[in-house]
Amino acid sequence: MRKLGIGLLLMGSAVGLTACNNASPEEQVYNHLEETISLESGYVEQQDSLTDLEKKEQDLYNEILQYGEDELDQIKSKSKEAIDLIGQRKDALAKEKESLDEAEAEFKKIDSIIDDLQSDDAKEKAQTLYETMEARYSAYEKLHDAYTKALDEDNVLYEMFQQDDITQDELTSQIEKINAGYEEIKAANEEFNKETEAFNEQKQQFYEAAGLNVDME
């Protein structure tokens, strides 16, 4: 059974501009973008948690494989521990999604400001940036859905380990289903990271077109 950490790329933050009450449209977009990035920082902690939980679960899985058919009690005990870890992974995933949802809501606030930008170049780059971010959040939804399904399939496997009369063919079939699910996760993860890289580049291009003097951290 293959375990893959989500490994989401971070968006780069900028420094050098401070918020003010009478902000220009350009500064308003800047403020919303940087607040979006700040809100997304919450998923970093959950990434670390998911990686740790995945490793613990993989270790349990490897232990289960070492037991013989006459050690069913040990297999059941370890599989119950793994099911508990899956529950913890679901909790971490839910917190991660909450962070991304809050960030997305903040980001969408720039949509109504784009037409107020002074230069056509800034408008064009802001629109491109907006479309990239929409694609990025769409990719995350696919990633989240694929990961959720994979967790459910993991859970099924460990429930199967609880059964006294389960066959090797049934276990093999379930493991193949799990591995196929993690391939979906890998593809969605790559798409999300691709859009994140594009966002980081386009954000800097927008800041330059908007005449904002900021430096990327």
Backbone hydrogen bonds in HBPLUS format (Angstrom, degrees):
<---DONOR---> <-ACCEPTOR-->    atom                        ^
c    i                          cat <-CA-CA->   ^        H-A-AA   ^      H-
h    n   atom  resd res      DA  || num        DHA   H-A  angle D-A-AA Bond
n    s   type  num  typ     dist DA aas  dist angle  dist       angle   num
A0217-GLU N   A0013-SER O   2.86 MM 204  5.75 174.7  1.86 160.5 162.0     1
A0015-VAL N   A0215-ASP O   2.80 MM 200  5.37 155.3  1.86 151.8 160.0     2
A0215-ASP N   A0015-VAL O   2.84 MM 200  5.37 163.0  1.87 156.4 161.9     3
A0027-GLU N   A0024-SER O   3.02 MM   3  5.07 113.0  2.49  97.3 113.2     4
A0028-GLN N   A0024-SER O   2.81 MM   4  6.10 149.2  1.90 154.2 164.2     5
A0029-VAL N   A0025-PRO O   2.99 MM   4  6.27 159.1  2.04 150.8 154.7     6
A0030-TYR N   A0026-GLU O   3.06 MM   4  6.33 160.3  2.10 143.7 149.6     7
A0031-ASN N   A0027-GLU O   2.87 MM   4  6.11 162.0  1.90 148.2 152.4     8
A0032-HIS N   A0028-GLN O   2.99 MM   4  6.28 160.2  2.03 151.3 156.1     9
A0033-LEU N   A0029-VAL O   2.88 MM   4  6.07 160.2  1.91 155.1 160.9    10
A0034-GLU N   A0030-TYR O   2.93 MM   4  6.15 168.3  1.94 159.9 162.4    11
A0035-GLU N   A0031-ASN O   2.96 MM   4  6.04 147.2  2.07 140.6 150.0    12
A0036-THR N   A0032-HIS O   2.90 MM   4  6.03 148.2  2.00 141.0 149.8    13
A0037-ILE N   A0033-LEU O   3.07 MM   4  6.42 155.4  2.13 146.4 152.1    14
A0038-SER N   A0034-GLU O   2.98 MM   4  6.19 151.9  2.06 138.3 146.4    15
A0039-LEU N   A0035-GLU O   2.90 MM   4  6.15 156.4  1.95 150.0 155.4    16
A0040-GLU N   A0036-THR O   3.00 MM   4  6.27 146.6  2.11 144.8 154.3    17
A0041-SER N   A0038-SER O   3.23 MM   3  5.38 146.1  2.35  99.1 108.6    18
A0042-GLY N   A0039-LEU O   3.46 MM   3  6.22 169.3  2.47 114.9 117.6    19
A0043-TYR N   A0040-GLU O   3.01 MM   3  5.90 162.3  2.04 127.3 130.6    20
A0044-VAL N   A0041-SER O   3.16 MM   3  5.56 153.5  2.23 108.7 116.3    21
A0047-GLN N   A0043-TYR O   2.86 MM   4  6.12 142.5  2.00 144.6 155.0    22
A0047-GLN N   A0044-VAL O   3.12 MM   3  5.03 121.1  2.48  92.0 107.0    23
A0048-ASP N   A0044-VAL O   3.14 MM   4  6.52 156.9  2.20 151.6 156.1    24
A0049-SER N   A0045-GLU O   3.07 MM   4  6.36 154.7  2.14 142.9 150.3    25
A0050-LEU N   A0046-GLN O   2.79 MM   4  5.98 161.6  1.82 150.5 154.9    26
A0051-THR N   A0047-GLN O   3.00 MM   4  6.18 162.3  2.03 149.9 154.5    27
A0052-ASP N   A0048-ASP O   3.08 MM   4  6.26 159.4  2.12 145.9 151.3    28
A0053-LEU N   A0049-SER O   2.92 MM   4  6.15 161.8  1.95 152.5 157.7    29
A0054-GLU N   A0050-LEU O   2.84 MM   4  5.98 156.6  1.90 149.8 156.4    30
A0055-LYS N   A0051-THR O   3.10 MM   4  6.30 156.9  2.15 144.7 150.2    31
A0056-LYS N   A0052-ASP O   3.09 MM   4  6.38 159.8  2.13 148.1 153.3    32
A0057-GLU N   A0053-LEU O   2.93 MM   4  6.14 159.3  1.98 148.9 154.7    33
A0058-GLN N   A0054-GLU O   2.84 MM   4  6.05 157.7  1.89 149.5 156.0    34
A0059-ASP N   A0055-LYS O   2.95 MM   4  6.17 154.0  2.02 147.5 154.3    35
A0060-LEU N   A0056-LYS O   3.06 MM   4  6.39 153.1  2.14 144.1 151.1    36
A0061-TYR N   A0057-GLU O   2.89 MM   4  6.18 157.4  1.95 151.0 157.5    37
A0062-ASN N   A0058-GLN O   2.90 MM   4  6.17 157.8  1.95 149.4 154.9    38
A0063-GLU N   A0059-ASP O   3.00 MM   4  6.26 148.9  2.10 142.4 151.0    39
A0064-ILE N   A0060-LEU O   2.90 MM   4  6.23 157.0  1.96 151.5 157.5    40
A0065-LEU N   A0061-TYR O   3.09 MM   4  6.43 151.7  2.17 147.4 154.4    41
A0066-GLN N   A0063-GLU O   2.98 MM   3  5.24 141.8  2.12 104.1 115.6    42
A0067-TYR N   A0064-ILE O   3.16 MM   3  5.56 153.6  2.24 109.1 116.5    43
A0071-GLU N   A0068-GLY O   3.03 MM   3  5.44 159.9  2.08 118.5 120.4    44
A0075-ILE N   A0071-GLU O   3.15 MM   4  6.49 157.7  2.20 148.8 155.6    45
A0076-LYS N   A0072-LEU O   2.84 MM   4  6.07 161.6  1.88 155.5 159.6    46
A0077-SER N   A0073-ASP O   2.99 MM   4  6.18 156.1  2.05 144.1 150.8    47
A0078-LYS N   A0074-GLN O   2.96 MM   4  6.17 168.8  1.98 154.4 156.6    48
A0079-SER N   A0075-ILE O   2.95 MM   4  6.04 154.7  2.01 146.2 153.9    49
A0080-LYS N   A0076-LYS O   2.99 MM   4  6.15 146.4  2.11 143.1 151.3    50
A0081-GLU N   A0077-SER O   3.17 MM   4  6.51 152.5  2.25 143.8 150.8    51
A0082-ALA N   A0078-LYS O   2.99 MM   4  6.30 151.6  2.07 144.1 152.0    52
A0083-ILE N   A0079-SER O   2.95 MM   4  6.22 150.4  2.04 143.4 150.8    53
A0084-ASP N   A0080-LYS O   3.10 MM   4  6.39 150.3  2.19 143.8 151.3    54
A0085-LEU N   A0081-GLU O   3.06 MM   4  6.43 149.3  2.16 144.0 152.4    55
A0086-ILE N   A0082-ALA O   2.95 MM   4  6.30 144.6  2.08 145.4 155.3    56
A0087-GLY N   A0083-ILE O   3.16 MM   4  6.50 150.4  2.25 143.1 150.0    57
A0088-GLN N   A0084-ASP O   3.13 MM   4  6.53 149.0  2.23 142.9 151.1    58
A0089-ARG N   A0085-LEU O   2.85 MM   4  6.17 148.5  1.95 145.8 155.0    59
A0090-LYS N   A0086-ILE O   2.92 MM   4  6.21 152.3  2.00 148.6 155.7    60
A0091-ASP N   A0087-GLY O   3.08 MM   4  6.37 149.7  2.18 141.6 149.6    61
A0092-ALA N   A0088-GLN O   3.00 MM   4  6.28 160.5  2.04 149.1 153.6    62
A0093-LEU N   A0089-ARG O   2.88 MM   4  6.07 155.8  1.94 147.9 155.0    63
A0094-ALA N   A0090-LYS O   2.94 MM   4  6.12 150.8  2.03 143.7 151.1    64
A0095-LYS N   A0091-ASP O   3.08 MM   4  6.39 153.8  2.15 147.1 153.5    65
A0096-GLU N   A0092-ALA O   2.95 MM   4  6.19 153.7  2.02 145.8 153.5    66
A0097-LYS N   A0093-LEU O   2.95 MM   4  6.20 160.9  1.99 149.2 153.6    67
A0098-GLU N   A0094-ALA O   2.99 MM   4  6.20 152.7  2.07 142.8 150.5    68
A0099-SER N   A0095-LYS O   3.11 MM   4  6.36 154.3  2.18 146.5 152.1    69
A0100-LEU N   A0096-GLU O   3.07 MM   4  6.45 158.0  2.12 149.8 155.7    70
A0101-ASP N   A0097-LYS O   2.79 MM   4  5.99 156.1  1.85 153.7 160.5    71
A0102-GLU N   A0098-GLU O   3.04 MM   4  6.22 158.6  2.09 146.4 151.4    72
A0103-ALA N   A0099-SER O   3.09 MM   4  6.30 156.1  2.15 143.8 150.6    73
A0104-GLU N   A0100-LEU O   2.89 MM   4  6.08 154.0  1.95 146.1 153.3    74
A0105-ALA N   A0101-ASP O   3.06 MM   4  6.29 156.9  2.11 147.0 152.4    75
A0106-GLU N   A0102-GLU O   3.15 MM   4  6.43 152.4  2.23 143.5 150.6    76
A0107-PHE N   A0103-ALA O   2.88 MM   4  6.14 159.3  1.92 151.3 157.5    77
A0108-LYS N   A0104-GLU O   3.03 MM   4  6.23 157.6  2.08 152.8 156.9    78
A0109-LYS N   A0106-GLU O   3.15 MM   3  5.65 157.1  2.20 111.8 118.8    79
A0110-ILE N   A0107-PHE O   3.06 MM   3  6.09 174.1  2.06 131.4 133.0    80
A0111-ASP N   A0108-LYS O   3.18 MM   3  5.63 157.5  2.23 111.7 118.0    81
A0113-ILE N   A0110-ILE O   2.96 MM   3  5.15 153.6  2.04 108.5 117.1    82
A0114-ILE N   A0110-ILE O   3.26 MM   4  6.41 135.3  2.47 157.7 167.5    83
A0116-ASP N   A0113-ILE O   2.85 MM   3  5.36 148.3  1.96 117.2 127.5    84
A0117-LEU N   A0114-ILE O   3.15 MM   3  5.58 165.6  2.17 114.3 118.8    85
A0123-LYS N   A0119-SER O   3.05 MM   4  6.36 156.4  2.11 145.5 152.3    86
A0124-GLU N   A0120-ASP O   2.86 MM   4  6.08 161.4  1.90 149.8 154.6    87
A0125-LYS N   A0121-ASP O   2.95 MM   4  6.16 165.2  1.97 150.2 154.3    88
A0126-ALA N   A0122-ALA O   2.85 MM   4  5.92 150.6  1.94 144.1 152.8    89
A0127-GLN N   A0123-LYS O   2.92 MM   4  6.11 153.3  1.99 147.5 154.3    90
A0128-THR N   A0124-GLU O   2.99 MM   4  6.27 158.3  2.04 148.0 153.9    91
A0129-LEU N   A0125-LYS O   2.93 MM   4  6.05 155.5  1.99 140.7 147.9    92
A0130-TYR N   A0126-ALA O   2.87 MM   4  6.08 150.3  1.96 142.2 150.4    93
A0131-GLU N   A0127-GLN O   2.99 MM   4  6.26 160.1  2.03 149.8 154.1    94
A0132-THR N   A0128-THR O   2.96 MM   4  6.19 153.2  2.04 147.1 154.8    95
A0133-MET N   A0129-LEU O   2.97 MM   4  6.21 155.9  2.03 146.6 153.0    96
A0134-GLU N   A0130-TYR O   2.96 MM   4  6.25 151.6  2.05 146.9 154.8    97
A0135-ALA N   A0131-GLU O   3.04 MM   4  6.27 156.3  2.10 143.4 149.3    98
A0136-ARG N   A0132-THR O   2.86 MM   4  6.12 144.2  1.99 141.9 152.9    99
A0137-TYR N   A0133-MET O   2.93 MM   4  6.22 160.5  1.97 152.8 155.7   100
A0138-SER N   A0134-GLU O   2.97 MM   4  6.14 149.3  2.06 142.8 152.0   101
A0139-ALA N   A0135-ALA O   2.92 MM   4  6.11 148.8  2.02 141.1 149.3   102
A0140-TYR N   A0136-ARG O   2.99 MM   4  6.33 145.9  2.11 141.5 151.2   103
A0141-GLU N   A0137-TYR O   3.04 MM   4  6.33 151.0  2.12 142.6 149.5   104
A0142-LYS N   A0138-SER O   3.18 MM   4  6.55 155.9  2.24 146.3 151.7   105
A0143-LEU N   A0139-ALA O   2.94 MM   4  6.19 155.0  2.00 145.2 152.8   106
A0144-HIS N   A0140-TYR O   2.71 MM   4  5.93 162.3  1.74 157.7 161.9   107
A0145-ASP N   A0141-GLU O   2.92 MM   4  6.09 163.1  1.95 148.1 152.7   108
A0146-ALA N   A0142-LYS O   2.94 MM   4  6.08 161.7  1.97 147.4 152.5   109
A0147-TYR N   A0143-LEU O   2.92 MM   4  6.06 156.8  1.97 148.1 154.8   110
A0148-THR N   A0144-HIS O   2.90 MM   4  6.05 155.9  1.96 147.9 154.7   111
A0149-LYS N   A0145-ASP O   3.01 MM   4  6.24 161.3  2.05 149.0 153.5   112
A0150-ALA N   A0146-ALA O   2.98 MM   4  6.17 151.3  2.07 141.0 149.4   113
A0151-LEU N   A0147-TYR O   2.96 MM   4  6.23 151.1  2.04 146.7 153.7   114
A0152-ASP N   A0148-THR O   3.09 MM   4  6.42 153.8  2.16 145.6 152.5   115
A0153-GLU N   A0149-LYS O   2.97 MM   4  6.30 152.8  2.04 147.9 155.3   116
A0154-ASP N   A0150-ALA O   2.85 MM   4  6.11 151.8  1.93 147.2 155.5   117
A0155-ASN N   A0151-LEU O   2.93 MM   4  6.18 155.9  1.99 146.6 152.9   118
A0156-VAL N   A0152-ASP O   3.02 MM   4  6.36 149.6  2.12 142.7 150.6   119
A0157-LEU N   A0153-GLU O   3.10 MM   4  6.41 156.6  2.16 147.1 152.3   120
A0158-TYR N   A0154-ASP O   3.12 MM   4  6.53 160.7  2.16 154.4 158.3   121
A0159-GLU N   A0155-ASN O   2.94 MM   4  6.19 144.0  2.07 145.7 156.4   122
A0160-MET N   A0156-VAL O   2.90 MM   4  6.18 144.5  2.03 145.9 156.1   123
A0160-MET N   A0157-LEU O   3.03 MM   3  5.00 119.0  2.41  92.1 107.7   124
A0161-PHE N   A0157-LEU O   3.03 MM   4  6.46 140.9  2.18 142.4 153.3   125
A0162-GLN N   A0159-GLU O   3.02 MM   3  5.18 146.6  2.14  99.6 110.0   126
A0163-GLN N   A0160-MET O   3.03 MM   3  5.40 157.4  2.09 110.1 117.1   127
A0171-LEU N   A0167-THR O   3.12 MM   4  6.46 156.7  2.17 147.0 153.3   128
A0172-THR N   A0168-GLN O   2.83 MM   4  6.01 162.7  1.86 152.8 158.0   129
A0173-SER N   A0169-ASP O   2.97 MM   4  6.11 157.5  2.02 145.5 151.1   130
A0174-GLN N   A0170-GLU O   3.14 MM   4  6.35 155.1  2.21 143.1 149.1   131
A0175-ILE N   A0171-LEU O   2.93 MM   4  6.18 159.1  1.98 153.6 159.5   132
A0176-GLU N   A0172-THR O   2.98 MM   4  6.20 154.8  2.05 148.5 155.0   133
A0177-LYS N   A0173-SER O   3.11 MM   4  6.35 147.8  2.22 139.0 147.7   134
A0178-ILE N   A0174-GLN O   2.94 MM   4  6.26 150.4  2.02 146.4 154.7   135
A0179-ASN N   A0175-ILE O   2.93 MM   4  6.22 162.7  1.96 152.3 156.2   136
A0180-ALA N   A0176-GLU O   3.04 MM   4  6.23 152.8  2.12 143.0 150.0   137
A0181-GLY N   A0177-LYS O   3.07 MM   4  6.32 149.2  2.16 140.7 149.1   138
A0181-GLY N   A0178-ILE O   3.05 MM   3  5.04 115.9  2.48  94.2 110.0   139
A0182-TYR N   A0178-ILE O   2.99 MM   4  6.37 148.0  2.10 149.8 158.7   140
A0183-GLU N   A0179-ASN O   3.09 MM   4  6.38 133.1  2.32 138.4 150.4   141
A0183-GLU N   A0180-ALA O   3.21 MM   3  5.12 131.7  2.46  91.8 104.8   142
A0184-GLU N   A0180-ALA O   3.24 MM   4  6.64 144.8  2.38 140.9 149.4   143
A0184-GLU N   A0181-GLY O   3.14 MM   3  5.14 122.3  2.49  93.3 107.2   144
A0185-ILE N   A0181-GLY O   3.09 MM   4  6.48 149.8  2.19 141.2 149.7   145
A0186-LYS N   A0182-TYR O   3.00 MM   4  6.18 156.6  2.06 138.4 144.1   146
A0187-ALA N   A0183-GLU O   3.09 MM   4  6.36 158.8  2.14 146.4 150.8   147
A0188-ALA N   A0184-GLU O   3.00 MM   4  6.23 166.2  2.02 153.7 157.3   148
A0189-ASN N   A0185-ILE O   2.82 MM   4  5.93 154.9  1.88 152.4 160.0   149
A0190-GLU N   A0186-LYS O   3.00 MM   4  6.22 154.8  2.07 146.4 152.4   150
A0191-GLU N   A0187-ALA O   3.11 MM   4  6.38 153.3  2.18 144.5 151.5   151
A0192-PHE N   A0188-ALA O   2.98 MM   4  6.22 159.6  2.03 148.8 154.0   152
A0193-ASN N   A0189-ASN O   2.99 MM   4  6.22 164.9  2.01 151.4 155.2   153
A0194-LYS N   A0190-GLU O   2.95 MM   4  6.09 147.5  2.05 141.9 150.9   154
A0195-GLU N   A0191-GLU O   3.07 MM   4  6.33 160.2  2.11 150.4 154.5   155
A0196-THR N   A0192-PHE O   2.94 MM   4  6.20 145.9  2.06 144.9 155.3   156
A0197-GLU N   A0193-ASN O   2.98 MM   4  6.20 158.6  2.03 146.6 151.0   157
A0198-ALA N   A0194-LYS O   3.07 MM   4  6.35 156.9  2.13 144.3 150.9   158
A0199-PHE N   A0195-GLU O   2.88 MM   4  6.07 155.5  1.94 144.0 150.8   159
A0200-ASN N   A0196-THR O   3.01 MM   4  6.28 163.5  2.03 153.0 156.2   160
A0201-GLU N   A0197-GLU O   3.19 MM   4  6.47 157.2  2.24 147.4 152.8   161
A0202-GLN N   A0198-ALA O   2.89 MM   4  6.07 167.9  1.90 156.8 160.6   162
A0203-LYS N   A0199-PHE O   2.78 MM   4  5.84 150.4  1.87 155.7 162.7   163
A0205-GLN N   A0201-GLU O   3.16 MM   4  6.46 153.6  2.23 143.9 151.6   164
A0206-PHE N   A0202-GLN O   2.86 MM   4  6.08 150.3  1.95 144.4 152.1   165
A0207-TYR N   A0203-LYS O   2.97 MM   4  6.26 163.0  2.00 150.9 155.0   166
A0208-GLU N   A0204-GLN O   3.09 MM   4  6.32 153.9  2.16 145.0 151.6   167
A0209-ALA N   A0205-GLN O   2.97 MM   4  6.20 161.8  2.01 146.8 152.0   168
A0210-ALA N   A0206-PHE O   2.78 MM   4  5.94 145.6  1.89 153.6 163.6   169
A0212-LEU N   A0207-TYR O   2.85 MM   5  5.09 159.4  1.89 163.2 160.9   170
A0211-GLY N   A0208-GLU O   3.12 MM   3  5.15 157.6  2.17 102.3 109.1   171
